[in-house]
Amino acid sequence: LRVLGGLAGVLLGCSLGLLNLLIIDTERSPILKLRQFSQENEFAFHIEASNSERDDATVLTVRGPDVDGFLASLTSTLSANGYSLLELSAKKSGEDVIEDVFVVVKMNTREQVPDEELDELAQTLLEATRSPLNANAFKEKVHGLEDENAALRSRLHRLEGVIRKSQIDIVASN
């Protein structure tokens, strides 16, 4: 009887311990980890914007902790804000510290960013360092949109069937 009680206790304990694995959303876990990491390191990044290093382009140097999704976030932010990336250098300059150098021009003029716009560009990049989730967030958003698209397609097929049925009247002979 004592052995059966111990066995039942072990089975119940293991079942309760493993139950959380059925509940955890493994797709969302990396996003939540990155969000927590970015909150802890909100002020850990430094951005230098310079027009003096090159005559034909603006050089942006970003230093900070090594975060997955960080480089994708910065490059997509640059592109979304009208800048073309000419060169990119990414390296680790210490343990878990990166130094990324972006050489950019304005997309519409293909010229270096005017000096009066450098602060705004640096602020935009700094904001992107605070949420290095773009790649994962886009993936999550695409997944959600694919689900919504599938639901809408299913609804469309049902509604088309209802419309077809309402367009046809059958009068049977007696």
PyMOL commands that set and color helices and strands:
alter all, ss='L'
color gray80, all
select helices_A, chain A and resi 2-23+29-40+70-80+115-130+134-167
alter helices_A, ss='H'
color red, helices_A
select strands_A, chain A and resi 46-50+58-65+83-94+97-106
alter strands_A, ss='S'
color yellow, strands_A
deselect
rebuild
show_as cartoon
